[in-house]
């Protein structure tokens, strides 16, 4: 009898939720991969039920044959396909199921990413834009985008746990989620202005008003980060229309705009790597 896919996901998610790790001096329960695998499960569930017209709770690994998987890839339409397939393949391995079905899957060629068409001029336009039509919360989301850029492409997830004590002698020390390395970031005057602007609104000694007294558990904090990220990107879409930008901007673009700016200004590799958290 073939194994159940939903149950295999549940088993892996439970394991990931119980992993403990140290981050910025605190012990946090749950692997950051838990949210990513949960998202992959939800995408597969949506496809199974809406396109294949099958109850996801009854889906088995035998059901995911070459035809099923190719339809799934086509359905994703280039949306982070390789990453989703990589994680689904891991679920197969964790369940001790043959992964050869992935070998013959054709992934359509990706179009050039929009973020390559976005340059530093976008930052300048946002810095100087008229904010009269933005709400207070929307203004915060725009400032989070800007501080993300000023700090070398910091994500909402990374910024959420930053505290005042992480600033020393004009430098911000931030652990990068992707590499677990510590980025050493010189704080420009624009970054310091944003930090000062929101200090009175911050809970405890956090650097930014992302968490409140309501967000005590890791689950609540992850939910808050996801919600703020969604609202930030929603606001950025609004701003893109207001500024009549050629491409809509997202929070994820800050790192690439920052890297392009480093290259254009011929910033030494060692300095750029330190800001990005690429050095061990």
VEXDREN-331352 format. One record per atom (N, C-alpha, C): z, x, y; residue in one letter. Coordinates in steps of 0.001 Angstrom, whole numbers, padded with zeros to 6 digits, always signed. Example, Ala and Ser with C-alpha at 12.3 -4.5 7.8 and 13.67 -1.06 7.14 Angstrom:
2
+007800+013190-005690a/+007800+012300-004500a/+007800+013200-003300a/+007080+012850-002250s/+007140+013670-001060s/+007870+012900+000030s/
END
This chain:
280
+000000+000854-001209x/+000000+000000+000000x/+000000+000882+001248x/-000925+000625+002168x/-001045+001446+003370x/+000139+001233+004310x/+000500+002286+005026x/+001653+002235+005923x/+001315+001468+007197x/+002348+000893+007790x/+002208+000068+008984x/+002213+000955+010240x/+001230+000769+011113x/+001082+001601+012306x/+002207+001348+013307x/+002541+000090+013535x/+003590-000252+014489x/+004927+000360+014079x/+005235+000303+012798x/+006485+000879+012311x/+006499+002399+012462x/+005337+003034+012267x/+005244+004488+012432x/+005497+004880+013885x/+004953+004102+014817x/+005208+004342+016238x/+006702+004182+016540x/+007310+003107+016022x/+008731+002849+016271x/+009600+004001+015775x/+009272+004540+014622x/+010039+005645+014050x/+009936+006891+014933x/+008723+007194+015390x/+008521+008361+016247x/+009198+008172+017595x/+009092+006986+018181x/+009718+006710+019476x/+011227+006814+019392x/+011808+006370+018281x/+013257+006476+018095x/+013670+007947+018059x/+012897+008750+017319x/+013191+010189+017246x/+013119+010833+018626x/+012079+010513+019401x/+011912+011103+020727x/+013014+010663+021686x/+013489+009434+021522x/+014536+008916+022412x/+015876+009593+022187x/+016054+010215+021039x/+017336+010840+020700x/+017372+012337+021006x/+016255+012882+021458x/+016209+014303+021806x/+016960+014539+023116x/+017824+015537+023135x/+018555+015888+024349x/+017968+017166+024932x/+017869+017206+026279x/+017323+018382+026935x/+018040+018616+028256x/+018009+019860+028703x/+018639+020215+029966x/+017606+020194+031073x/+017935+019557+032185x/+017017+019491+033309x/+017798+019531+034610x/+017496+020548+035406x/+018178+020728+036695x/+019695+020669+036556x/+020207+021318+035502x/+021651+021406+035307x/+022292+020201+034663x/+021500+019208+034263x/+022041+018000+033650x/+021460+017814+032249x/+022270+017259+031345x/+021797+016937+029997x/+021212+015534+030026x/+019942+015433+029665x/+019240+014150+029691x/+018843+013775+028275x/+019110+012542+027918x/+018722+012048+026597x/+017309+011502+026658x/+016512+011887+025679x/+015148+011365+025602x/+014108+012391+026010x/+013101+012543+025181x/+011998+013453+025480x/+011056+012800+026478x/+010464+013580+027407x/+009482+012999+028335x/+008260+012462+027607x/+008059+012911+026352x/+006923+012421+025577x/+007115+010990+025084x/+008364+010508+025096x/+008619+009151+024615x/+007803+008134+025406x/+007829+008253+026727x/+007088+007320+027575x/+005590+007413+027316x/+005091+008642+027076x/+003657+008838+026844x/+003216+008196+025532x/+004038+008355+024466x/+003684+007743+023185x/+003830+006225+023242x/+004788+005753+024040x/+004937+004302+024199x/+003685+003722+024881x/+003171+004463+025847x/+001958+004024+026548x/+000763+004003+025598x/+000642+005041+024745x/-000450+005093+023766x/-000348+003923+022794x/+000863+003634+022354x/+001073+002490+021461x/+000645+001182+022120x/+001023+001011+023397x/+000687-000223+024105x/-000828-000362+024292x/-001516+000775+024557x/-002976+000734+024700x/-003633+000323+023387x/-003155+000906+022296x/-003718+000578+020980x/-003414-000867+020617x/-002227-001312+020961x/-001828-002697+020686x/-002728-003678+021443x/-002968-003389+022715x/-003819-004259+023532x/-005229-004336+022956x/-005782-003180+022559x/-007122-003152+021972x/-007167-003941+020657x/-006171-003731+019815x/-006137-004384+018505x/-006119-005904+018639x/-005343-006386+019599x/-005163-007828+019729x/-006270-008504+020536x/-006766-007824+021584x/-007760-008467+022445x/-009196-008244+021982x/-009475-007066+021430x/-010853-006749+021013x/-011057-006994+019522x/-010131-006484+018708x/-010285-006622+017256x/-009721-007942+016727x/-009016-008688+017595x/-008462-009998+017232x/-007549-009911+016005x/-006705-008891+015998x/-005772-008698+014885x/-004369-008498+015432x/-003400-009029+014732x/-002002-008860+015112x/-001610-007396+014919x/-001157-006746+015995x/-000826-005316+015926x/+000297-005043+014924x/+001197-005998+014774x/+002325-005795+013853x/+001883-005698+012400x/+000665-006156+012110x/+000147-006101+010730x/-000859-004966+010523x/-001176-004240+011600x/-002176-003178+011515x/-001682-002037+010624x/-002525-001599+009700x/-002180-000480+008827x/-003095+000705+009151x/-002753+001862+008628x/-003575+003049+008863x/-004938+002915+008178x/-005003+002157+007101x/-006294+001918+006449x/-007229+001121+007346x/-006651+000262+008201x/-007463-000532+009122x/-008147+000341+010174x/-007511+001469+010498x/-008078+002355+011515x/-009088+003287+010851x/-010254+002733+010546x/-011319+003531+009948x/-012223+004068+011069x/-013327+004692+010687x/-014207+005301+011675x/-014763+004261+012652x/-015130+003085+012148x/-015682+002030+012996x/-014647+001551+014013x/-013426+001321+013537x/-012334+000864+014409x/-012088+001892+015506x/-011982+003166+015108x/-011626+004220+016053x/-012722+004440+017086x/-013983+004355+016663x/-015075+004538+017620x/-015111+003390+018635x/-014858+002172+018173x/-014792+001028+019096x/-013645+001214+020090x/-012540+001769+019607x/-011382+002007+020474x/-011732+003027+021557x/-012393+004116+021164x/-012795+005148+022114x/-013751+004570+023156x/-014714+003782+022716x/-015659+003161+023651x/-014943+002203+024592x/-013941+001501+024064x/-013159+000563+024878x/-012381+001292+025973x/-011869+002481+025662x/-011106+003255+026646x/-011982+003691+027809x/-013281+003825+027566x/-014254+004082+028634x/-013894+005315+029468x/-013509+006401+028770x/-013250+007661+029456x/-011876+007814+030049x/-010997+006813+029873x/-009672+006866+030483x/-008720+007716+029621x/-008729+009023+029894x/-007814+009946+029215x/-007951+009850+027694x/-009178+009795+027217x/-009441+009545+025803x/-008871+010654+024918x/-009160+011917+025263x/-008730+013023+024407x/-007215+013027+024210x/-006496+012780+025288x/-005032+012787+025206x/-004513+011654+024326x/-005099+010475+024459x/-004676+009334+023644x/-004964+009575+022165x/-006145+010146+021875x/-006485+010429+020484x/-005590+011515+019900x/-005256+012495+020709x/-004368+013569+020251x/-003014+013009+019843x/-002487+012100+020644x/-001180+011522+020333x/-001265+010560+019145x/-002358+009829+019045x/-002532+008936+017894x/-002659+009758+016606x/-003339+010888+016698x/-003464+011768+015540x/-002079+012269+015101x/-001202+012528+016066x/+000146+012970+015707x/+000900+011875+014962x/+000705+010619+015381x/+001346+009503+014679x/+000866+009470+013228x/-000419+009714+013025x/-000962+009804+011662x/-000234+010904+010883x/-000102+012076+011495x/+000539+013209+010813x/+002001+012920+010506x/+002703+012310+011471x/+004125+011992+011270x/+004299+011013+010112x/+003289+010163+009896x/+003348+009186+008804x/+002741+009732+007512x/+002357+011024+007542x/+001745+011676+006371x/+000473+010961+005919x/-000351+010623+006927x/-001618+009939+006668x/-002768+010893+006986x/-003828+010836+006196x/-005000+011690+006388x/-005602+011463+007776x/-005866+012559+008507x/-006393+012462+009875x/-007898+012720+009954x/-008576+012823+008820x/-010005+013163+008831x/-010862+012112+009532x/-010334+010891+009699x/-011083+009839+010380x/-011397+010237+011817x/-010589+011128+012397x/-010808+011554+013781x/-011966+012544+013906x/-012338+013182+012812x/-013294+014290+012877x/-014690+013871+013291x/-015081+012660+012989x/-016458+012218+013258x/-016569+011313+014482x/-015491+011197+015238x/-015508+010303+016395x/-016243+010959+017563x/-017146+010222+018158x/-017917+010723+019302x/-017264+010253+020605x/-016913+011221+021430x/-016312+010904+022724x/-017395+011026+023787x/-017713+009941+024501x/-018761+009994+025530x/-018456+011059+026574x/-019503+011704+027070x/-019327+012737+028095x/-018680+012133+029331x/-017715+012869+029870x/-016995+012384+031041x/-017781+012690+032308x/-017689+011765+033249x/-018242+012031+034560x/-017302+012955+035309x/-017840+013643+036295x/-017006+014545+037082x/-015886+013755+037737x/-014668+014257+037652x/-013505+013540+038175x/-013595+013377+039683x/-013151+012227+040152x/-013220+011940+041582x/-012404+012909+042412x/-011280+013431+041829x/-010402+014256+042647x/-011097+015539+043104x/-012185+015936+042400x/-012912+017125+042815x/-013645+016890+044132x/-013808+015616+044494x/-014495+015282+045733x/-013511+015125+046893x/-012227+015327+046641x/-011204+015154+047661x/-010725+016519+048123x/-010744+016779+049419x/-010318+018087+049907x/-009144+017957+050872x/-008769+019079+051475x/-007581+019125+052324x/-007709+018253+053568x/-008919+017899+053964x/-009087+017059+055142x/-008409+015705+054961x/-008299+015266+053703x/-007610+014004+053421x/-006153+014097+053854x/-005531+015231+053568x/-004126+015440+053970x/-004004+015343+055480x/-004909+015986+056189x/-004862+015970+057649x/-005020+014556+058202x/-005893+013768+057570x/-006094+012387+058023x/-004845+011545+057804x/-004185+011753+056675x/-002971+010984+056380x/-001833+011415+057301x/-001748+012700+057566x/-000694+013205+058460x/-000804+012593+059859x/-002031+012400+060325x/-002236+011945+061704x/-002535+010449+061818x/-002511+009714+060704x/-002868+008303+060740x/-001840+007457+061493x/-002301+006333+062007x/-001422+005366+062661x/-000704+004564+061579x/+000610+004632+061558x/+001385+003974+060509x/+001909+002600+060920x/+001433+002085+062018x/+001957+000820+062551x/+001796-000339+061573x/+000748-000291+060743x/+000490-001394+059818x/+001169-001197+058461x/+001958-000142+058328x/+002660+000113+057071x/+004092-000406+057147x/+004592-000899+056032x/+006002-001293+055972x/+006849-000030+055820x/+008163-000177+055935x/+009052+000967+055769x/+008928+001598+054398x/+008815+000753+053367x/+008683+001278+052008x/+007336+001966+051816x/+006284+001388+052389x/+004967+002021+052275x/+004960+003381+052963x/+005682+003469+054067x/+005779+004755+054768x/+006483+005784+053891x/+007515+005353+053162x/+008196+006250+052226x/+007233+006741+051155x/+006425+005843+050609x/+005500+006227+049542x/+004466+007235+050054x/+004010+007051+051289x/+003066+008011+051870x/+003749+009360+052069x/+004993+009342+052493x/+005736+010595+052671x/+005985+011286+051331x/+006184+010513+050266x/+006339+011114+048941x/+005038+011795+048525x/+003896+011179+048870x/+002602+011804+048585x/+002489+013128+049338x/+002854+013110+050617x/+002743+014324+051431x/+003697+015405+050952x/+004936+015037+050630x/+005888+016042+050156x/+005442+016586+048807x/+004779+015740+048016x/+004225+016214+046751x/+003202+017308+046992x/+002376+017114+048009x/+001383+018131+048364x/+002055+019382+048920x/+002992+019193+049864x/+003647+020344+050501x/+004387+021218+049486x/+004813+020616+048385x/+005586+021363+047380x/+004740+021726+046154x/+003437+021872+046357x/+002589+022385+045300x/+002207+021393+044224x/+002151+020114+044593x/+001743+019110+043610x/+002892+018548+042803x/+004079+018484+043396x/+005237+017912+042694x/+004985+016439+042383x/+005407+016001+041200x/+005257+014605+040793x/+006476+013799+041220x/+006354+012481+041191x/+007507+011622+041487x/+008634+011926+040504x/+008275+012161+039250x/+009258+012476+038211x/+010044+013730+038576x/+009346+014756+039050x/+010009+016006+039429x/+010860+015818+040678x/+010350+015081+041652x/+011071+014900+042905x/+012322+014047+042741x/+012296+013139+041777x/+013398+012189+041614x/+014735+012875+041357x/+014722+013994+040608x/+015973+014660+040224x/+016381+015783+041167x/+015578+016056+042187x/+015905+017141+043114x/+017124+016789+043946x/+017969+017802+044170x/+019181+017604+044962x/+019237+018610+046108x/+020090+018325+047066x/+020209+019168+048251x/+020524+020614+047864x/+021323+020771+046813x/+021741+022114+046392x/+020589+022950+045844x/+019442+022332+045598x/+018293+023066+045067x/+017525+023796+046174x/+017946+023597+047432x/+017347+024314+048554x/+018233+025502+048904x/+017646+026694+048883x/+018392+027922+049187x/+017529+028826+050051x/+018054+029141+051234x/+017378+030065+052151x/+015929+029666+052444x/+015717+028364+052630x/+014392+027890+052992x/+013439+027690+051833x/+013940+027872+050599x/+013112+027691+049409x/+013675+026555+048554x/+012766+025773+047975x/+013146+024712+047049x/+012887+025198+045630x/+013897+025071+044771x/+013770+025472+043370x/+013617+024204+042535x/+012439+024042+041952x/+012101+022799+041248x/+011590+023105+039848x/+012178+022463+038838x/+011704+022658+037465x/+010465+021799+037224x/+009376+022447+036800x/+008145+021727+036520x/+008227+021088+035141x/+007921+019800+035064x/+008020+019082+033791x/+007039+019603+032752x/+005836+019956+033184x/+004794+020352+032243x/+005108+021664+031545x/+005686+022617+032277x/+005919+023949+031724x/+007385+024290+031531x/+008276+023493+032150x/+009712+023770+032149x/+010043+025026+032950x/+009073+025594+033667x/+009321+026756+034521x/+009894+026312+035857x/+010597+027222+036527x/+011137+026939+037845x/+010130+027367+038899x/+009695+026419+039714x/+008802+026721+040836x/+009660+027093+042037x/+009267+028138+042726x/+009979+028586+043925x/+009073+028277+045114x/+009462+027269+045892x/+008557+026676+046881x/+009082+026904+048299x/+008335+027633+049126x/+008746+027766+050530x/+008539+026430+051242x/+009561+025973+051945x/+009476+024663+052595x/+008927+024806+054002x/+007759+024220+054244x/+007159+024246+055575x/+007904+023263+056481x/+007618+023330+057766x/+008320+022466+058727x/+008049+020989+058455x/+006828+020655+058004x/+006502+019252+057705x/+007326+018736+056533x/+007530+019598+055526x/+008339+019204+054374x/+009789+019008+054784x/+010309+019923+055592x/+011704+019821+056054x/+011903+018568+056905x/+010888+018206+057682x/+010975+017002+058516x/+011117+015760+057645x/+010328+015681+056576x/+010408+014520+055679x/+011758+014477+054971x/+012243+015625+054526x/+013547+015687+053857x/+014645+015197+054799x/+014642+015685+056037x/+015650+015277+057023x/+015540+013789+057342x/+014321+013297+057378x/+014062+011899+057738x/+014755+010923+056802x/+014848+011285+055496x/+015373+010342+054510x/+016764+010689+053985x/+017372+011753+054490x/+018662+012166+053950x/+019733+011082+054044x/+019757+010337+055126x/+020779+009298+055292x/+020563+008123+054343x/+019377+008029+053758x/+019049+006924+052855x/+019258+007289+051389x/+019560+008563+051115x/+019623+009031+049733x/+020957+008719+049078x/+020903+008376+047815x/+022100+008142+047014x/+022665+009479+046544x/+024000+009598+046595x/+024681+010811+046141x/+024122+012004+046922x/+023783+013095+046243x/+023229+014255+046952x/+021770+014503+046568x/+021075+013415+046186x/+019656+013544+045882x/+018875+013862+047153x/+017741+014529+046965x/+016933+014971+048097x/+016061+013848+048638x/+015674+012902+047764x/+014806+011808+048177x/+015378+010469+047702x/+015105+009378+048433x/+015652+008058+048077x/+014855+007376+046975x/+014890+007979+045794x/+014190+007399+044637x/+015190+006672+043749x/+016233+007360+043312x/+017299+006717+042543x/+018322+006086+043489x/+018926+004998+043024x/+020041+004379+043744x/+021228+004314+042794x/+022313+003693+043249x/+023511+003570+042404x/+023246+002714+041163x/+022144+001966+041171x/+021822+001097+040041x/+021188+001850+038870x/+020715+003052+039125x/+019948+003777+038109x/+020825+004846+037461x/+021617+004403+036498x/+022581+005295+035855x/+022076+005875+034545x/+021421+005071+033727x/+020983+005518+032404x/+019598+006157+032483x/+019257+006992+031495x/+017905+007582+031454x/+016815+006523+031436x/+017056+005405+030741x/+016067+004336+030673x/+015836+003722+032052x/+016929+003488+032797x/+016812+002925+034142x/+016094+003896+035079x/+016400+005181+034926x/+015772+006180+035782x/+014279+006309+035491x/+013900+006299+034205x/+012484+006368+033842x/+011727+005153+034363x/+012370+003982+034252x/+011754+002769+034764x/+011556+002820+036269x/+012541+003368+036953x/+012465+003501+038410x/+011335+004459+038802x/+011240+005589+038113x/+010189+006570+038396x/+008809+005946+038196x/+008654+005203+037105x/+007375+004554+036832x/+007030+003560+037930x/+008021+002777+038366x/+007786+001764+039394x/+007419+002411+040731x/+008145+003468+041126x/+007853+004150+042384x/+006474+004792+042328x/+006115+005350+041171x/+004786+005959+041018x/+003693+004915+041195x/+003888+003743+040592x/+002899+002665+040705x/+002772+002193+042161x/+003912+002029+042839x/+003891+001560+044225x/+003282+002610+045152x/+003528+003878+044853x/+002942+004949+045659x/+001422+004924+045541x/+000909+004820+044316x/-000542+004777+044131x/-001148+003510+044723x/-000400+002417+044652x/-000868+001166+045255x/-001002+001332+046769x/-000012+001968+047374x/-000048+002208+048823x/-001164+003175+049186x/-001386+004179+048340x/-002458+005146+048596x/-003835+004484+048554x/-003995+003492+047694x/-005265+002752+047674x/-005455+001997+048990x/-004370+001425+049487x/-004434+000709+050770x/-004793+001677+051898x/-004160+002830+051899x/-004415+003836+052935x/-005845+004360+052831x/-006347+004515+051618x/-007728+004981+051433x/-008713+004039+052107x/-008453+002728+052006x/-009311+001737+052652x/-009138+001775+054169x/-007888+001933+054623x/-007620+001988+056055x/-008339+003166+056705x/-008350+004307+056017x/-008968+005523+056554x/-010443+005638+056191x/-010946+004644+055426x/-012344+004625+054996x/-012729+005911+054268x/-011857+006313+053331x/-012120+007514+052552x/-013195+007233+051512x/-013961+008234+051187x/-015047+008069+050217x/-014501+007749+048836x/-013384+008384+048466x/-012754+008148+047169x/-011294+007748+047373x/-010827+006811+046555x/-009420+006431+046607x/-008569+007603+046141x/-007456+007841+046802x/-006572+008949+046457x/-005417+008450+045591x/-004872+009356+044801x/-003728+009043+043947x/-002714+010162+044055x/-001515+009890+043588x/-000455+010897+043615x/-000845+012121+042791x/-001584+011903+041715x/-001960+013004+040838x/-002913+014002+041465x/-003475+013672+042623x/-004438+014576+043259x/-003776+015686+044064x/-002492+015551+044373x/-001833+016511+045271x/-001925+017940+044756x/-001746+018117+043458x/-001774+019466+042896x/-003136+020108+043076x/-004208+019344+042837x/-005551+019913+042910x/-005982+020171+044342x/-005564+019317+045260x/-005836+019565+046678x/-005093+020823+047119x/-003861+020983+046633x/-003056+022150+046987x/-003695+023428+046442x/-004142+023390+045186x/-004771+024569+044576x/-006039+024950+045329x/-006840+023935+045684x/-008062+024209+046435x/-007728+024874+047770x/-006656+024395+048416x/-006233+024969+049697x/-005796+026422+049524x/-005102+026723+048421x/-004694+028104+048138x/-005916+029008+047979x/-006909+028532+047255x/-008102+029337+046995x/-008899+029582+048267x/-009038+028529+049088x/-009811+028669+050326x/-009143+029640+051288x/-007813+029694+051237x/-007066+030582+052139x/-006731+031921+051492x/-007294+032145+050288x/-007131+033412+049576x/-005660+033826+049457x/-004815+032847+049124x/-003392+033127+048888x/-003268+033963+047618x/-002481+035049+047627x/-002333+035898+046443x/-001929+035097+045214x/-002473+035484+044066x/-002232+034767+042816x/-000748+034635+042515x/+000004+035735+042704x/+001426+035727+042360x/+002187+034684+043173x/+001859+034583+044464x/+002547+033614+045326x/+002192+032192+044926x/+000906+031942+044706x/+000475+030611+044300x/+001073+030197+042977x/+001125+031135+042024x/+001683+030849+040707x/+003163+030515+040795x/+003871+031201+041672x/+005301+030944+041844x/+005549+029545+042381x/+004724+029114+043329x/+004873+027764+043894x/+004543+026697+042876x/+003517+026951+042068x/+003089+025985+041063x/+003979+025974+039822x/+004835+026993+039701x/+005701+027072+038526x/+004984+027587+037310x/+004039+028491+037512x/+003267+029022+036394x/+003830+030326+035855x/+004835+030882+036545x/+005413+032142+036107x/+006668+031884+035293x/+006917+032718+034298x/+008121+032585+033482x/+009225+033407+034118x/
END
